[in-house]
Amino acid sequence: MQPVTIYTTPICGYCARAKRLLDQKGVAYNEIDVMRDAAKKQEMMQKAGRHTVPQIFIGGTHVGGSDELSALERAGKLDAMLTAG
């Protein structure tokens, strides 16, 4: 299983939706709360090129946000990304 990292804030509905999808699939993930950590938010912006949350990485690949994660699931591509290696 590829490592999954998700940059979030506790007040983000899109973050909750992305985490719910990962939880339903039984995927463990490293959650990084950027709300009160400027260094982690800067890290996220440098890695993703975006300032909004969530930002999701599977392995070393930037997936995008909740909408992109859901689109991968609907297209039947998410499982392959999670298990690629």
N, C-alpha and C positions, 0 to 999 in steps of 0.2 A: 504494500500500500504506500502510495506517495505521501510525503508529509504535506499537510494542509495548514496554512497560516491565514488567519483572517484578522484584519485590522478593523476595530469596531469602536463604538461608544455605547454606553448603557441606555441612551435615550433614542436610539436609532431603530425605527421599525424595519427598515430594510436589512439591518444587521440581524435582527431577531428572525426575520424570514429566511435569510441565508443559513443561519445557525440551525434553524428548525429543519431545513432540508438536509443538511449534513447529519444532524442527529437522527432523522428518520432513516437515513441510509447506514447508520452505525459507524460514521466516519469520525475518528478522533481528530481534533484540530487544536492548534495553538492559537489562542485568542489574545490579541494585543489591544488593550484599551488605550486609545490615543487621546481621550478627553482631557485628562489632566497631566499628560506627559508630552511636553513639546518636542523632546528629542525623538520619541517614538513616532509622533506625527510627522516630523521632518524626515525620518527614515522612510515612512510609508510614502510620502510625496516623492522622495528621490527614487524609490523602487518602482512605484506605480505611475508616476507622472500625473497623479491626480490628488486632489485635496479632500474629496468626499469619501465617506465610509458607507458600506464596507468596501474594503479592497481585499481580494481573495487571491491567494497563490496556491497552486497545486504543484508540488515539486518546485522547480525553479521557474514555472510558467505563471505569468500574471493572467488570471482569468478575467478580472474586472470586478464588477459589483454583483449585487443580488440578482438583477435582471439577467446578466450574462450567465451566472451560475444556473439559474432556472432554465434559460434557453438551452444550455448544454444538456441538462437533464431531459427536457422535452425532445431534443434531437437524438437522444440515446447515446450521447458522446461522453457524459460525465463519468460513468463507470470505467470506461476505457482509460480516461485521463487519470483516474484515481489508482488504477492498478498497473499502469504503464511503468516500465522500469527496465 
